[in-house]
């Protein structure tokens, strides 16, 4: 953590302050063909993930570090599920899938996007999901929260620091993120922290 002007900044958080910061499972960052549409009830219709435009044979990688808990063909589609403590991410359709039980880092290869089995036909897309809890009582989450826009917080500073400088204790602290000082309208000086 970094304390700046009496405020505490916790790096590595996404939009909801409790979401982990993940990575896109396709690179470069793909276009979202269909977004998350949570069902009104567990048994009701909805879209329990997002569809990301890709190309057949494109490498699919883990959005978060975890352990592979499923790697199988389900309903004719190759599916990989990675567990991350109380949540898990899903990826389909994949071929050349990673084996069950393997520990993976964020960005590790899970398989290749399969040309068949996609419900985006004739386009190729990756269906990417995120869920908390177990099968029957779990909650579907929007996986785009893992890669959502990083926040910039403006924190008031005293006038002791010149514009363009950073406190000595923060220089080179790349794990925290970028710290930039700037003057804003009204004569106030702020620190913009981006992570």
RONU-421966 format. One record per residue (C-alpha): z, y, x; residue in three letters. Coordinates in pm, 1 decimal. Layout:
<sites>
{Z: Z, Y: Y, X: X, r: ALA}
...
</sites>
This chain:
<sites>
{Z: 0.0, Y: 0.0, X: 0.0, r: UNK}
{Z: -52.4, Y: 358.8, X: 99.4, r: UNK}
{Z: 172.4, Y: 643.1, X: -10.1, r: UNK}
{Z: -5.4, Y: 976.4, X: -30.1, r: UNK}
{Z: 169.0, Y: 1290.5, X: -146.5, r: UNK}
{Z: 436.7, Y: 1102.0, X: -334.5, r: UNK}
{Z: 193.0, Y: 865.6, X: -509.3, r: UNK}
{Z: 141.0, Y: 499.0, X: -428.7, r: UNK}
{Z: -210.8, Y: 358.4, X: -405.9, r: UNK}
{Z: -254.7, Y: -15.8, X: -436.4, r: UNK}
{Z: -587.9, Y: -126.0, X: -285.0, r: UNK}
{Z: -794.1, Y: -413.4, X: -415.9, r: UNK}
{Z: -751.0, Y: -348.8, X: -786.1, r: UNK}
{Z: -1024.9, Y: -318.2, X: -1045.7, r: UNK}
{Z: -1039.9, Y: -137.1, X: -1376.2, r: UNK}
{Z: -738.8, Y: -290.5, X: -1549.6, r: UNK}
{Z: -492.4, Y: -252.1, X: -1254.5, r: UNK}
{Z: -422.5, Y: -625.1, X: -1286.1, r: UNK}
{Z: -775.0, Y: -756.1, X: -1231.7, r: UNK}
{Z: -866.5, Y: -891.8, X: -890.0, r: UNK}
{Z: -1159.1, Y: -732.4, X: -712.0, r: UNK}
{Z: -1445.1, Y: -978.2, X: -705.5, r: UNK}
{Z: -1802.6, Y: -1001.4, X: -584.6, r: UNK}
{Z: -2130.2, Y: -1035.3, X: -767.8, r: UNK}
{Z: -2231.8, Y: -1404.4, X: -773.5, r: UNK}
{Z: -2595.2, Y: -1302.2, X: -709.7, r: UNK}
{Z: -2714.6, Y: -1072.0, X: -435.4, r: UNK}
{Z: -2825.9, Y: -800.3, X: -449.0, r: UNK}
{Z: -2621.7, Y: -686.4, X: -750.8, r: UNK}
{Z: -2825.1, Y: -819.3, X: -1044.7, r: UNK}
{Z: -2929.7, Y: -664.7, X: -1372.8, r: UNK}
{Z: -2716.7, Y: -773.0, X: -1668.7, r: UNK}
{Z: -2949.0, Y: -925.3, X: -1929.6, r: UNK}
{Z: -2677.6, Y: -987.3, X: -2188.9, r: UNK}
{Z: -2320.1, Y: -863.3, X: -2179.6, r: UNK}
{Z: -1987.4, Y: -1007.4, X: -2283.6, r: UNK}
{Z: -1933.0, Y: -1038.5, X: -2660.8, r: UNK}
{Z: -1591.4, Y: -1194.4, X: -2721.3, r: UNK}
{Z: -1568.5, Y: -1409.6, X: -3031.7, r: UNK}
{Z: -1337.8, Y: -1280.0, X: -3307.0, r: UNK}
{Z: -1174.6, Y: -1625.5, X: -3314.5, r: UNK}
{Z: -1183.4, Y: -1914.0, X: -3063.1, r: UNK}
{Z: -1421.2, Y: -2115.6, X: -3283.6, r: UNK}
{Z: -1648.3, Y: -1824.4, X: -3381.2, r: UNK}
{Z: -1983.2, Y: -1718.1, X: -3237.4, r: UNK}
{Z: -1995.0, Y: -1481.0, X: -2942.3, r: UNK}
{Z: -2113.9, Y: -1462.3, X: -2584.6, r: UNK}
{Z: -1830.2, Y: -1584.6, X: -2365.3, r: UNK}
{Z: -1965.7, Y: -1445.4, X: -2039.8, r: UNK}
{Z: -2258.2, Y: -1244.3, X: -1909.3, r: UNK}
{Z: -2617.4, Y: -1334.7, X: -1821.9, r: UNK}
{Z: -2735.5, Y: -1204.8, X: -1484.9, r: UNK}
{Z: -3106.4, Y: -1189.3, X: -1403.8, r: UNK}
{Z: -3193.7, Y: -1406.2, X: -1104.6, r: UNK}
{Z: -3473.4, Y: -1619.0, X: -968.0, r: UNK}
{Z: -3500.5, Y: -1998.7, X: -944.7, r: UNK}
{Z: -3347.8, Y: -2126.0, X: -622.2, r: UNK}
{Z: -3144.1, Y: -1808.4, X: -563.8, r: UNK}
{Z: -2807.2, Y: -1866.9, X: -397.4, r: UNK}
{Z: -2507.9, Y: -1838.8, X: -631.9, r: UNK}
{Z: -2176.3, Y: -1750.3, X: -469.6, r: UNK}
{Z: -1810.5, Y: -1747.8, X: -572.4, r: UNK}
{Z: -1693.6, Y: -1419.2, X: -722.2, r: UNK}
{Z: -1334.2, Y: -1487.5, X: -613.5, r: UNK}
{Z: -1164.6, Y: -1720.9, X: -369.8, r: UNK}
{Z: -1032.8, Y: -2040.9, X: -525.9, r: UNK}
{Z: -1079.8, Y: -2415.1, X: -560.2, r: UNK}
{Z: -1374.6, Y: -2589.7, X: -724.8, r: UNK}
{Z: -1234.9, Y: -2774.9, X: -1028.3, r: UNK}
{Z: -1562.4, Y: -2876.0, X: -1197.3, r: UNK}
{Z: -1905.0, Y: -2947.5, X: -1048.8, r: UNK}
{Z: -2106.4, Y: -3150.6, X: -1294.7, r: UNK}
{Z: -2401.8, Y: -3164.5, X: -1529.4, r: UNK}
{Z: -2277.8, Y: -3070.1, X: -1876.1, r: UNK}
{Z: -2516.5, Y: -3065.0, X: -2173.5, r: UNK}
{Z: -2810.4, Y: -3088.6, X: -1932.5, r: UNK}
{Z: -2701.8, Y: -2794.0, X: -1715.3, r: UNK}
{Z: -2537.3, Y: -2792.4, X: -1373.6, r: UNK}
{Z: -2198.7, Y: -2619.8, X: -1406.4, r: UNK}
{Z: -1947.9, Y: -2510.6, X: -1142.8, r: UNK}
{Z: -1597.6, Y: -2390.7, X: -1230.8, r: UNK}
{Z: -1372.4, Y: -2231.2, X: -969.6, r: UNK}
{Z: -997.9, Y: -2205.1, X: -1036.2, r: UNK}
{Z: -807.0, Y: -1894.6, X: -925.6, r: UNK}
{Z: -447.8, Y: -1956.7, X: -1028.7, r: UNK}
{Z: -420.4, Y: -1863.4, X: -1396.7, r: UNK}
{Z: -792.7, Y: -1780.3, X: -1431.1, r: UNK}
{Z: -1120.3, Y: -1953.8, X: -1358.9, r: UNK}
{Z: -1481.7, Y: -1842.6, X: -1323.8, r: UNK}
{Z: -1781.2, Y: -2043.4, X: -1444.3, r: UNK}
{Z: -2139.8, Y: -2048.6, X: -1318.9, r: UNK}
{Z: -2442.3, Y: -2216.0, X: -1480.7, r: UNK}
{Z: -2712.1, Y: -2351.5, X: -1453.9, r: UNK}
{Z: -2685.4, Y: -2460.0, X: -1090.2, r: UNK}
{Z: -2843.8, Y: -2726.8, X: -876.7, r: UNK}
{Z: -2734.2, Y: -2843.6, X: -530.9, r: UNK}
{Z: -2374.8, Y: -2778.7, X: -636.2, r: UNK}
{Z: -2062.7, Y: -2769.2, X: -419.2, r: UNK}
{Z: -1823.0, Y: -3065.6, X: -444.8, r: UNK}
{Z: -1506.5, Y: -3074.3, X: -658.8, r: UNK}
{Z: -1183.1, Y: -3002.0, X: -472.5, r: UNK}
{Z: -1339.1, Y: -2774.3, X: -212.7, r: UNK}
{Z: -1156.9, Y: -2449.4, X: -138.5, r: UNK}
{Z: -1398.0, Y: -2157.6, X: -135.2, r: UNK}
{Z: -1371.7, Y: -1797.1, X: -23.0, r: UNK}
{Z: -1522.7, Y: -1511.8, X: -224.0, r: UNK}
{Z: -1891.8, Y: -1508.8, X: -136.9, r: UNK}
{Z: -1908.5, Y: -1881.6, X: -52.6, r: UNK}
{Z: -2215.7, Y: -2069.3, X: -172.8, r: UNK}
{Z: -2160.6, Y: -2268.0, X: -494.0, r: UNK}
{Z: -2518.0, Y: -2381.4, X: -548.3, r: UNK}
{Z: -2867.5, Y: -2263.9, X: -630.2, r: UNK}
{Z: -2979.4, Y: -2107.8, X: -957.8, r: UNK}
{Z: -3162.5, Y: -2377.7, X: -1150.0, r: UNK}
{Z: -3499.7, Y: -2298.1, X: -1306.0, r: UNK}
{Z: -3414.6, Y: -2518.3, X: -1604.1, r: UNK}
{Z: -3125.2, Y: -2512.6, X: -1846.4, r: UNK}
{Z: -3103.3, Y: -2135.5, X: -1871.8, r: UNK}
{Z: -3065.9, Y: -1995.1, X: -2222.1, r: UNK}
{Z: -3254.7, Y: -1685.1, X: -2103.1, r: UNK}
{Z: -3594.7, Y: -1859.0, X: -2094.0, r: UNK}
{Z: -3854.0, Y: -1769.7, X: -1994.4, r: UNK}
{Z: -3646.2, Y: -1557.7, X: -1751.7, r: UNK}
{Z: -3408.6, Y: -1721.7, X: -1506.4, r: UNK}
{Z: -3052.2, Y: -1609.0, X: -1535.0, r: UNK}
{Z: -2703.7, Y: -1707.6, X: -1432.1, r: UNK}
{Z: -2446.1, Y: -1738.9, X: -1707.8, r: UNK}
{Z: -2122.3, Y: -1617.6, X: -1548.6, r: UNK}
{Z: -1790.4, Y: -1648.4, X: -1727.9, r: UNK}
{Z: -1423.2, Y: -1573.9, X: -1665.2, r: UNK}
{Z: -1130.9, Y: -1722.0, X: -1854.5, r: UNK}
{Z: -752.7, Y: -1712.7, X: -1844.9, r: UNK}
{Z: -542.3, Y: -2010.0, X: -1951.5, r: UNK}
{Z: -624.5, Y: -2365.6, X: -2044.1, r: UNK}
{Z: -908.9, Y: -2498.5, X: -2256.8, r: UNK}
{Z: -761.5, Y: -2484.1, X: -2606.2, r: UNK}
{Z: -544.0, Y: -2175.2, X: -2577.9, r: UNK}
{Z: -727.9, Y: -1969.8, X: -2318.4, r: UNK}
{Z: -861.3, Y: -1617.3, X: -2339.7, r: UNK}
{Z: -1219.9, Y: -1529.1, X: -2250.4, r: UNK}
{Z: -1245.0, Y: -1227.6, X: -2022.9, r: UNK}
{Z: -1537.0, Y: -1003.4, X: -1930.3, r: UNK}
{Z: -1640.1, Y: -1107.3, X: -1576.6, r: UNK}
{Z: -1792.3, Y: -763.7, X: -1518.6, r: UNK}
{Z: -1431.5, Y: -641.1, X: -1484.4, r: UNK}
{Z: -1430.0, Y: -821.3, X: -1148.4, r: UNK}
{Z: -1713.0, Y: -605.9, X: -1014.0, r: UNK}
{Z: -1670.2, Y: -291.8, X: -1223.0, r: UNK}
{Z: -1692.5, Y: 52.9, X: -1074.0, r: UNK}
{Z: -1434.1, Y: 121.6, X: -810.3, r: UNK}
{Z: -1199.8, Y: 399.2, X: -902.8, r: UNK}
{Z: -1154.4, Y: 722.5, X: -718.6, r: UNK}
{Z: -813.6, Y: 880.3, X: -753.8, r: UNK}
{Z: -751.0, Y: 1243.8, X: -673.5, r: UNK}
{Z: -403.6, Y: 1297.2, X: -539.0, r: UNK}
{Z: -249.0, Y: 1642.0, X: -472.6, r: UNK}
{Z: -170.4, Y: 1717.8, X: -108.1, r: UNK}
{Z: 22.7, Y: 1989.9, X: 62.4, r: UNK}
{Z: -166.2, Y: 2246.9, X: 265.5, r: UNK}
{Z: -55.1, Y: 2097.4, X: 598.8, r: UNK}
{Z: -367.5, Y: 1882.7, X: 637.9, r: UNK}
{Z: -704.9, Y: 2040.7, X: 714.6, r: UNK}
{Z: -1004.7, Y: 1951.2, X: 499.5, r: UNK}
{Z: -1192.6, Y: 1649.5, X: 638.2, r: UNK}
{Z: -894.1, Y: 1496.6, X: 815.4, r: UNK}
{Z: -680.0, Y: 1200.2, X: 726.3, r: UNK}
{Z: -313.8, Y: 1140.2, X: 801.6, r: UNK}
{Z: -267.1, Y: 969.2, X: 1139.5, r: UNK}
{Z: -106.6, Y: 665.8, X: 976.5, r: UNK}
{Z: -423.7, Y: 605.5, X: 770.8, r: UNK}
{Z: -690.5, Y: 641.2, X: 1039.7, r: UNK}
{Z: -871.0, Y: 310.0, X: 1077.6, r: UNK}
{Z: -690.3, Y: 149.0, X: 783.4, r: UNK}
{Z: -1006.3, Y: -1.6, X: 635.4, r: UNK}
{Z: -806.6, Y: -243.9, X: 419.9, r: UNK}
{Z: -688.0, Y: 54.0, X: 219.5, r: UNK}
{Z: -1027.5, Y: 213.4, X: 164.0, r: UNK}
{Z: -1174.2, Y: 554.2, X: 234.9, r: UNK}
{Z: -948.2, Y: 856.9, X: 232.3, r: UNK}
{Z: -1125.4, Y: 1190.5, X: 217.0, r: UNK}
{Z: -968.0, Y: 1531.4, X: 177.7, r: UNK}
{Z: -1137.4, Y: 1808.0, X: -16.5, r: UNK}
{Z: -1075.1, Y: 2141.7, X: -180.8, r: UNK}
{Z: -1142.1, Y: 2152.6, X: -553.6, r: UNK}
{Z: -1185.2, Y: 2447.3, X: -793.1, r: UNK}
{Z: -862.5, Y: 2634.9, X: -848.2, r: UNK}
{Z: -767.3, Y: 2629.9, X: -481.0, r: UNK}
{Z: -608.5, Y: 2284.1, X: -488.0, r: UNK}
{Z: -648.8, Y: 2032.1, X: -208.9, r: UNK}
{Z: -682.2, Y: 1665.2, X: -305.6, r: UNK}
{Z: -723.6, Y: 1330.3, X: -134.9, r: UNK}
{Z: -994.5, Y: 1110.4, X: -279.8, r: UNK}
{Z: -908.7, Y: 747.6, X: -218.6, r: UNK}
{Z: -1187.0, Y: 498.0, X: -288.8, r: UNK}
{Z: -1145.7, Y: 123.2, X: -261.5, r: UNK}
</sites>
